[in-house]
Amino acid sequence: MIWELIASNQRKTIGLIVLMAVLLLGVGYAGGELLDPGLGLGGLILMGLAWLILSLAAYYQGDRIILSLSGARRITRQDHPVLFNVVEEMKIASGLSHFPEIYVIDDDAPNAFAAGRSPEKAAVAVTSGLLKRLSRDELQGVIGHEIAHIVNRDVLCMTMIVVMW
């Protein structure tokens, strides 16, 4: 079952990349033709390069882009030992091979997300509002949910969607 979900997420990610390519190439061609009939090929090439750059940035730096845009700051065990302990427990319980980076976002709204392209390059971010409102048990549930996204490789699909759209 889990492998079917991972394969489904990989297909969705590839589909997203192809869809974005088709949209950008179509806009490039149409834009070139609108500017000057015969420039469609030039617009197509220009947007093809834009798509390539966007795809590479989303794949290799998507998690950093999302974390930066959200104002997340990476924390250490000394900054928030309870959060680190909960992430460690959920990592062990899930069988996750690598310890995800942990970030906190200074925002009163309770929220959390996982980002990255693989379990080896993943991060978990939580808001300060979430940390203030939840008990330790509730925090375990939220972190467990985010770790499940990492284990199921949902993070690549989500990261690509956020960066590319």
Order of alpha helices (4+ residues) and beta strands (2+ residues): alpha-alpha-beta-alpha-beta-beta-beta-alpha-alpha-alpha
